[in-house]
């Protein structure tokens, strides 16, 4: 039997740190926090993004974090930072935060309500344009 995704998210939320949108907006200006946007790039083009957030697509996140991976990104090697993940609504980021925690990566948290909640609360956003198509 397939475990419903809602149950997986509920279980993840019991084990990870969840930050409210209001607290996340306050933390956004704190240099000790790195905001990680795990949404698909098409979501950024369509909805916009949080200024200064690092885009790390959900499908590559573990590979970019693992220092032994050929895909490792240096932005994830800052041990003095807390990483705050978000997606559109908070489900993918909850699962991702739990996975990163299981990998031994951290400190890590996620934003309850995701980018949708961020926008609704008046958090700063910016437009993201798709790359231009050359003929």
C-alpha positions in Angstrom: 0.0 0.0 0.0 1.2 3.5 -0.9 1.7 5.9 2.1 -0.2 9.1 1.3 2.0 12.1 0.8 0.0 14.0 3.4 1.1 11.4 6.0 4.7 11.7 4.9 4.6 15.5 5.3 2.9 15.2 8.7 5.6 12.8 9.9 8.3 15.1 8.5 6.9 18.1 10.3 7.2 16.2 13.6 10.9 15.9 13.1 12.0 19.1 11.5 12.0 22.8 12.5 9.1 24.7 10.9 9.3 28.5 10.6 6.2 30.6 10.2 6.0 33.0 7.2 6.1 36.0 9.5 9.3 34.7 11.2 10.8 33.8 7.9 10.3 37.4 6.6 12.1 38.7 9.6 14.9 36.2 9.2 15.3 37.0 5.6 17.5 40.1 6.5 19.7 38.0 8.8 23.0 37.1 7.2 23.1 33.9 9.2 20.3 32.4 7.2 20.4 31.1 3.6 17.1 30.8 1.9 16.8 27.9 -0.5 14.1 27.8 -3.1 13.5 24.2 -4.1 10.7 24.9 -6.6 11.0 24.0 -10.3 12.4 26.8 -12.4 9.1 27.2 -14.2 7.5 28.1 -10.9 10.0 30.9 -10.5 9.3 32.2 -14.0 5.5 32.1 -13.3 5.3 33.2 -9.7 8.6 35.1 -9.0 11.1 34.5 -6.3 12.4 35.6 -2.9 15.3 38.1 -3.4 18.7 36.6 -2.6 17.3 33.0 -2.2 19.4 30.3 -3.7 17.5 28.2 -6.3 18.3 24.5 -5.7 15.7 22.4 -7.6 14.3 19.6 -5.4 15.6 16.9 -7.8 19.2 18.1 -7.3 19.2 19.2 -3.7 20.9 16.1 -2.1 23.5 16.1 -4.9 24.3 19.8 -4.4 24.6 19.4 -0.6 26.8 16.2 -0.5 30.5 17.4 -0.6 31.5 14.0 -2.2 29.1 14.5 -5.1 30.4 15.8 -8.4 27.4 18.2 -8.3 28.3 19.8 -4.9 27.7 23.5 -4.7 29.9 25.6 -2.4 26.9 27.6 -1.1 26.0 24.5 0.9 29.4 24.4 2.7 28.8 27.3 5.0 28.7 25.7 8.4 28.0 29.0 10.2 24.6 29.4 8.4 21.1 28.0 8.9 19.4 26.9 5.7 15.7 27.7 5.3 14.0 25.7 2.6 10.8 26.6 0.9 8.6 25.4 -2.0 5.2 26.6 -3.1 3.1 25.6 -0.1 5.5 23.8 2.3 5.0 20.1 1.5 8.1 19.5 -0.7 10.2 21.7 1.6 9.1 19.6 4.7 10.1 16.4 2.9 13.4 17.9 1.7 14.3 19.3 5.1 13.7 15.9 6.7 15.9 14.3 4.0 18.7 16.8 4.6 18.5 16.3 8.3 18.7 12.5 7.8 21.8 13.1 5.7 23.4 14.9 8.6 23.1 18.3 7.0 22.1 21.3 9.0 21.0 23.3 10.7 18.0 23.3 8.4 14.3 24.4 8.6 11.5 25.0 6.3 8.8 27.7 5.8 5.2 26.7 6.7 3.1 28.0 3.8 6.0 28.3 1.4 6.3 30.9 -1.3 2.5 31.3 -1.5 2.3 32.2 2.2 5.3 34.5 1.8 3.6 36.4 -1.0 0.3 36.6 0.8 2.1 38.0 3.9 3.8 40.7 1.8 7.3 39.3 1.8 9.7 40.8 -0.7 9.6 39.2 -4.2 11.3 39.6 -7.5 10.5 38.6 -11.1 12.4 35.8 -12.7 12.5 35.8 -16.5 13.0 32.7 -18.5 16.1 32.7 -20.7 15.4 34.2 -24.1 15.0 31.9 -27.0 17.4 32.5 -29.8 16.2 31.9 -33.3 
